[in-house]
Amino acid sequence: MKMLEVSNKCDGCGLCTVSNQYLMENEDGNAIPVEGVYIKENDIDAVLEIVKLCPNGAISIVDKGNTNKTGKLNLMLISVI
């Protein structure tokens, strides 16, 4: 499960938050990940483009783990991650 992460190098230029469901602006105008939203597999190319567009290199894709479980147990574990 992959998510976006934004470092403190973000200067709030706004390039990444336009038409993007994975990032939003905080009260200071800097990008932050939308909490609890994981990158969909079919969106990965568009998200990689957003990472490349960041003029400060502040955005990265991180793997938030995999439970290696299946069925209902996996769903329960994912919901607490």
TASULRA-V206955 format. One record per residue. N is the residue number from 1. RES is the residue in three letters. PHI is phi as a letter, one per 20 degrees, with the letter a starting at -180 (none if undefined). Layout:
n=<N & N>
res=<RES & RES>
phi=<PHI & PHI>
//
This chain:
n=<1 & 2 & 3 & 4 & 5 & 6 & 7 & 8 & 9 & 10 & 11 & 12 & 13 & 14 & 15 & 16 & 17 & 18 & 19 & 20 & 21 & 22 & 23 & 24 & 25 & 26 & 27 & 28 & 29 & 30 & 31 & 32 & 33 & 34 & 35 & 36 & 37 & 38 & 39 & 40 & 41 & 42 & 43 & 44 & 45 & 46 & 47 & 48 & 49 & 50 & 51 & 52 & 53 & 54 & 55 & 56 & 57 & 58 & 59 & 60 & 61 & 62 & 63 & 64 & 65 & 66 & 67 & 68 & 69 & 70 & 71 & 72 & 73 & 74 & 75 & 76 & 77 & 78 & 79 & 80 & 81>
res=<MET & LYS & MET & LEU & GLU & VAL & SER & ASN & LYS & CYS & ASP & GLY & CYS & GLY & LEU & CYS & THR & VAL & SER & ASN & GLN & TYR & LEU & MET & GLU & ASN & GLU & ASP & GLY & ASN & ALA & ILE & PRO & VAL & GLU & GLY & VAL & TYR & ILE & LYS & GLU & ASN & ASP & ILE & ASP & ALA & VAL & LEU & GLU & ILE & VAL & LYS & LEU & CYS & PRO & ASN & GLY & ALA & ILE & SER & ILE & VAL & ASP & LYS & GLY & ASN & THR & ASN & LYS & THR & GLY & LYS & LEU & ASN & LEU & MET & LEU & ILE & SER & VAL & ILE>
phi=<none & d & c & e & c & c & e & f & f & f & d & m & f & n & g & e & e & f & l & c & e & d & c & b & e & e & f & e & n & e & f & c & f & f & f & m & d & e & f & f & g & f & d & g & f & f & f & f & f & f & f & f & f & f & f & d & m & e & d & b & e & c & e & e & n & b & f & l & d & c & m & f & f & f & f & f & f & f & f & d & f>
//
